[in-house]
Amino acid sequence: MKMNPYINLNGNCAEAIQFYERTIGAKTLFKMTYAESPMADQTPPDWKNKIMHTSVSIGDQILMASDGQPNKPSEIKGCSLSLSTSDPVEAERIFKALSEKGTIHMPLQETFWAQRFAMFVDQFGVPWMVNCEKPM
C-alpha cells in the first residue's frame, strides 16, 4: 500500500506543475484534461482545458493533482507537503525557489532538530515544509 498526497489547485494546476518541474525537478507521469475525459460533454466550456487529473514524481514519491471541480473552489488546510534533504545548500535552493511569490510562515533556519527548516505557502496556495535534519 502507498499513500500519495492529492492536491486541488483551483484552476492553475498546469501552471503549478510547470513551476514544480522547474524548481524541484518534478516529472509528469500522467495528465488528463476535462476535454480528454469521458466527462467532456458535462464540463463547462471554460474548464475543458483544465486538468482533471495529473500525477508527477518528485524524487521517489508521487504527487497527484487537479484543477479541482468547476465552481467548487477548495483550500488546502491542516497539512503540508514536506520535502527532506540531507544537504543544507539544497534545502536553501528548494526554499528560495518554492517560496518565491509565496507566504513565508517560518524562514529557513537552524532549529534544535534540523540544520535547516522552513514553513511557507507557495504562490499556488500549497503549504510546504523544507527539512534538512541534523546528522545523528
C-alpha positions as CSV (number, residue, x, y, z in Angstrom):
1,M,0.0,0.0,0.0
2,K,1.1,3.5,-0.7
3,M,-0.3,6.9,0.3
4,N,0.0,9.8,-2.2
5,P,-0.9,13.4,-1.5
6,Y,-3.6,14.7,-3.9
7,I,-4.0,18.5,-4.2
8,N,-6.6,20.6,-5.9
9,L,-5.2,23.7,-7.4
10,N,-8.3,25.8,-8.2
11,G,-7.8,26.2,-11.9
12,N,-4.0,26.7,-12.1
13,C,-2.8,23.1,-11.9
14,A,-0.8,23.2,-15.2
15,E,1.0,26.4,-14.1
16,A,1.8,24.9,-10.7
17,I,3.1,21.6,-12.2
18,Q,5.3,23.5,-14.6
19,F,6.6,25.5,-11.6
20,Y,7.4,22.3,-9.7
21,E,9.1,20.9,-12.7
22,R,11.4,23.9,-12.9
23,T,12.0,24.3,-9.2
24,I,12.2,20.8,-7.7
25,G,12.6,18.5,-10.7
26,A,9.0,17.1,-10.8
27,K,8.4,14.9,-13.8
28,T,4.9,14.5,-15.2
29,L,3.8,10.8,-15.4
30,F,0.2,11.3,-16.5
31,K,-2.1,14.2,-17.4
32,M,-5.7,14.3,-18.5
33,T,-7.8,17.4,-19.2
34,Y,-11.6,17.5,-18.7
35,A,-11.9,17.7,-22.6
36,E,-9.9,14.4,-22.8
37,S,-12.1,12.7,-20.2
38,P,-15.4,10.8,-20.5
39,M,-16.9,13.9,-18.7
40,A,-16.1,16.3,-21.6
41,D,-19.7,16.8,-22.5
42,Q,-20.6,17.6,-18.9
43,T,-17.8,20.2,-18.4
44,P,-18.3,23.9,-18.8
45,P,-16.5,25.3,-21.9
46,D,-14.0,27.4,-19.8
47,W,-13.0,24.2,-18.0
48,K,-12.4,21.9,-21.0
49,N,-8.6,22.5,-20.9
50,K,-8.3,22.4,-17.1
51,I,-6.5,19.4,-15.6
52,M,-8.9,16.7,-14.4
53,H,-6.0,14.6,-13.1
54,T,-2.2,14.5,-13.2
55,S,0.5,12.6,-11.4
56,V,4.1,13.7,-11.1
57,S,7.1,12.2,-9.5
58,I,9.2,14.2,-7.1
59,G,12.3,12.2,-6.2
60,D,10.9,8.7,-5.5
61,Q,7.4,10.0,-4.4
62,I,4.2,10.6,-6.3
63,L,2.2,13.8,-6.0
64,M,-1.3,13.8,-7.6
65,A,-3.1,17.0,-8.5
66,S,-6.0,18.5,-10.4
67,D,-7.6,21.8,-11.1
68,G,-10.4,20.7,-8.8
69,Q,-14.0,20.9,-9.9
70,P,-15.7,23.7,-11.8
71,N,-17.4,26.2,-9.4
72,K,-16.2,24.3,-6.3
73,P,-13.1,26.1,-5.0
74,S,-11.1,24.3,-2.4
75,E,-8.4,25.4,0.1
76,I,-5.5,23.2,1.3
77,K,-5.7,23.4,5.1
78,G,-4.4,21.4,8.0
79,C,-1.5,19.7,6.2
80,S,1.7,20.5,4.4
81,L,3.8,18.8,1.7
82,S,7.2,18.2,3.3
83,L,10.5,17.9,1.4
84,S,13.5,16.5,3.1
85,T,17.2,16.7,2.1
86,S,20.4,16.0,3.9
87,D,22.2,18.9,2.2
88,P,21.7,22.4,3.7
89,V,22.7,24.0,0.4
90,E,19.9,22.1,-1.4
91,A,17.5,23.0,1.4
92,E,18.3,26.6,0.8
93,R,17.9,26.3,-3.0
94,I,14.5,24.5,-2.6
95,F,13.2,27.0,-0.1
96,K,14.2,30.0,-2.2
97,A,12.7,28.5,-5.4
98,L,9.4,27.2,-4.0
99,S,8.7,30.2,-1.7
100,E,9.0,32.7,-4.5
101,K,5.8,34.9,-4.5
102,G,4.5,32.8,-1.6
103,T,3.9,33.5,2.1
104,I,6.6,32.5,4.5
105,H,5.5,31.4,7.9
106,M,8.9,30.4,9.2
107,P,12.0,31.4,7.3
108,L,14.7,28.8,6.6
109,Q,16.7,28.5,9.7
110,E,18.5,26.2,12.0
111,T,16.4,24.5,14.7
112,F,17.1,22.1,17.5
113,W,16.3,19.2,15.2
114,A,17.4,20.5,11.8
115,Q,20.3,22.1,10.0
116,R,17.6,24.0,8.1
117,F,13.8,24.1,8.4
118,A,11.2,26.3,6.9
119,M,7.4,26.6,6.5
120,F,5.6,28.5,3.8
121,V,2.7,28.5,1.4
122,D,3.7,28.7,-2.2
123,Q,2.1,31.1,-4.8
124,F,-0.5,28.4,-5.7
125,G,-1.8,28.1,-2.1
126,V,0.1,24.8,-1.3
127,P,1.6,24.6,2.2
128,W,5.2,23.3,2.3
129,M,7.9,22.4,4.8
130,V,11.6,22.1,3.9
131,N,13.6,20.0,6.3
132,C,17.3,19.2,6.5
133,E,17.8,17.2,9.7
134,K,20.9,17.3,11.7
135,P,23.1,14.2,11.5
136,M,22.5,11.7,14.3
